[in-house]
């Protein structure tokens, strides 16, 4: 299954970016229509005339209305990294390829993660556990946490209902995605008995994880009877592989063909203190 074609998800992409960047109502319309491939060959004035009923504001010239919205849009795009600052003519020729070649691949990766996440069932069968030093007469807490302090020592536990192969994927607050099992922290991905799987495993480079970025951590666990036929799993067994959109698409394709796979999802917050 190939990656989604840009034209197949273009409307969803443009709407999502408009929402993320705070474009609303007529401004959102101007953004989506101006950067849609269907309008690549239209200059601003004929585009404004096509949108007259939707863009019209009182007695204001509709062409001027579109230009006003585009000025606001370009300012925001430049604040997000579009290299069109200082250009005095129409900035479309710079902003359009920037959106499609720089922003779209990042969005597509997040889009595929969300498709994977939607396959998961929210669960309380897994989560982070704080590593605490026991004191006299006390035992360390062993409950899954929905919040953990930044730089705290944690292990991650997954309660398996049955034997199987475990894949554990993480999306950090900054958007980077990693395969934590299998990895150098958890090279053993086959579990012969039901029960609690703990990461890191014995012999890992570190006995615990220490989240160092404040924000939301998202976790997807995939439990299968057979080891997934994904070549990159062996690479991940040697290192915590950073996932790209190709890895995510392969995994989605595998899950489509393996309906008995169990997919679990949870999230927790890393707090400042």
C-alpha angles and dihedrals in degrees: 000000000000124000114274112276116245093240091053094058100024096108092049091047095050093045091049093050092046089054093045092051095046100249109154139182111334092005090055090048091051092050096047095044096043094052099038113113090230087069099043092112096046121097118220097262098053089043089052090050091051089053096040097120092048097041101037113123114188110294095332117129107259092222090056090047091056092046091051092052092046091053089055091046095050091050089056093045090051090051086054092052107275106151097225099106112133095017107133100191127061107317094203095101089060100037097047098059090040090057094047100039103033109023100032097060090053091048092047091056091052090045091055091047089053090051088053092045091052089058089059128090114227106246146183090203093096142031148120121302123200115239104229130180108239118233129204110299093003134097125209117262112260104186125118111257130220091194129036128178118249113265092015119139113250140167123206121230132194120190106216118206093200141003116285149110117300128210116183119192127187133199111195128209092266093054099255113138126208139180105233095177117069095028138109085281092054112015091161108080100160115084116193096195136040115252140080121340113201128204129232094044125214111288095026119144088256131021093226145013123252112199108213103180123074114231144062123332116200121199130193119188121194119193118191135172093227127039108263113252094237114136094207092064090080091053089048090052088066096045139007094269116219106228123229130192091271092057091049093048091050090051093049089050090050092051091050088058095042105055094169092064115117114227120190130185135194139154136202137185126244105212131200092244 
